[in-house]
Amino acid sequence: METKIENENSTEDLQETKKPVKKDKEKVIEEKGPKEIKTKALFSTLPDHPLSKFQNEIKKRNIKDVNLNNILLEAIDQLPPKWWEDKVELLTPLEYKVQEALKKPDMREKLENLLVEGQRREESEQQKNNQ
């Protein structure tokens, strides 16, 4: 029995040791915060574009140590979130939209009905043309 108690104590000691380690890891995660997504971009603009004018004005005024990254992020942050949502919708290919619709049972049924209806129309048009 003593052995059993010692094992239990040993287990408790190990668990106590593990707990601070987990807390330390959580602290490290909290300190780091969310991981940044880095994006590289190369802009080509015409001379009359506002970004080109901005850069020329910076050079003209001899402004040093300008962090263009922060300035561009500030400008982008002024776009409403709806703009990004609309842009993604505009760029999304039809194939993706169909695949997503097929994942939803009610939309799948609507697509099936649409396809069947379209097939019927096509068949009736072919019959008319053949007569």
C-alpha distance (Angstrom), angle and dihedral (degrees) to the residues before:
residue distance angle dihedral
M1 . . .
E2 3.75 . .
T3 3.75 89.4 .
K4 3.75 90.0 53.3
I5 3.79 91.9 51.9
E6 3.78 91.7 47.1
N7 3.78 90.0 51.9
E8 3.77 90.9 50.8
N9 3.78 90.2 49.4
S10 3.77 90.1 48.0
T11 3.78 89.9 50.8
E12 3.77 91.1 49.2
D13 3.79 90.1 49.4
L14 3.80 90.3 51.2
Q15 3.79 91.9 48.7
E16 3.78 90.8 49.7
T17 3.78 89.2 50.6
K18 3.80 92.2 49.3
K19 3.79 95.0 50.9
P20 3.81 96.3 65.2
V21 3.79 89.9 46.9
K22 3.80 90.5 56.5
K23 3.78 90.2 46.7
D24 3.80 90.0 50.4
K25 3.80 90.5 52.4
E26 3.80 90.8 48.9
K27 3.79 89.9 51.2
V28 3.79 90.6 51.7
I29 3.79 90.7 51.0
E30 3.79 91.4 48.0
E31 3.79 91.6 49.5
K32 3.81 93.4 50.6
G33 3.79 95.0 48.7
P34 3.79 122.6 -168.3
K35 3.77 116.3 -15.3
E36 3.78 113.7 -108.1
I37 3.78 120.2 -122.4
K38 3.76 109.9 -135.9
T39 3.78 118.5 -147.1
K40 3.76 125.2 -174.5
A41 3.78 118.5 -155.7
L42 3.77 134.4 179.0
F43 3.79 113.1 -157.1
S44 3.79 123.8 -157.4
T45 3.77 111.0 -169.9
L46 3.76 135.7 171.0
P47 3.80 117.4 -111.1
D48 3.81 92.0 -106.1
H49 3.83 93.6 52.8
P50 3.84 113.6 112.8
L51 3.82 91.7 -120.3
S52 3.80 91.4 53.5
K53 3.79 91.1 46.9
F54 3.81 89.9 48.7
Q55 3.81 92.3 51.9
N56 3.81 92.4 46.2
E57 3.79 90.6 50.2
I58 3.81 91.1 50.9
K59 3.81 90.1 53.0
K60 3.79 92.2 44.3
R61 3.81 92.0 51.8
N62 3.81 91.1 45.0
I63 3.82 92.2 -124.9
K64 3.80 109.3 174.1
D65 3.79 132.4 -158.2
V66 3.79 96.6 22.8
N67 3.79 112.3 170.5
L68 3.79 99.8 -145.8
N69 3.81 89.4 -177.5
N70 3.81 92.1 64.2
I71 3.79 92.6 43.2
L72 3.80 92.8 51.7
L73 3.82 91.1 46.2
E74 3.80 89.0 51.7
A75 3.80 90.0 51.8
I76 3.82 92.3 46.8
D77 3.81 91.1 48.4
Q78 3.80 88.1 62.3
L79 3.81 90.0 67.8
P80 3.80 112.3 97.0
P81 3.84 115.8 -114.9
K82 3.83 87.7 -118.4
W83 3.81 89.1 65.8
W84 3.82 90.7 60.7
E85 3.80 92.3 45.9
D86 3.81 91.6 50.0
K87 3.81 91.4 47.4
V88 3.81 92.3 52.1
E89 3.81 90.1 49.7
L90 3.79 90.7 49.0
L91 3.82 92.2 50.5
T92 3.83 96.6 42.5
P93 3.81 112.0 109.7
L94 3.79 118.9 -125.3
E95 3.81 90.8 -119.2
Y96 3.81 90.8 62.7
K97 3.79 92.3 48.6
V98 3.81 91.1 50.6
Q99 3.82 91.7 49.1
E100 3.80 91.2 50.5
A101 3.80 91.3 47.4
L102 3.81 90.9 51.3
K103 3.81 89.4 58.3
K104 3.82 90.4 64.0
P105 3.83 114.2 72.3
D106 3.81 95.8 -145.4
M107 3.80 92.7 48.3
R108 3.81 91.2 45.4
E109 3.81 89.2 55.6
K110 3.81 91.3 49.6
L111 3.81 91.0 49.6
E112 3.79 91.5 48.8
N113 3.81 90.7 50.6
L114 3.78 90.4 47.7
L115 3.80 92.1 50.6
V116 3.82 92.7 46.8
E117 3.81 91.1 48.2
G118 3.80 90.9 48.6
Q119 3.78 91.1 49.3
R120 3.81 91.3 50.9
R121 3.80 91.5 50.9
E122 3.77 91.0 49.4
E123 3.81 91.7 50.2
S124 3.81 92.4 48.8
E125 3.82 90.8 49.6
Q126 3.79 90.3 51.2
Q127 3.82 90.3 50.4
K128 3.81 90.5 51.1
N129 3.80 91.2 49.7
N130 3.80 92.0 48.6
Q131 3.83 93.4 52.6
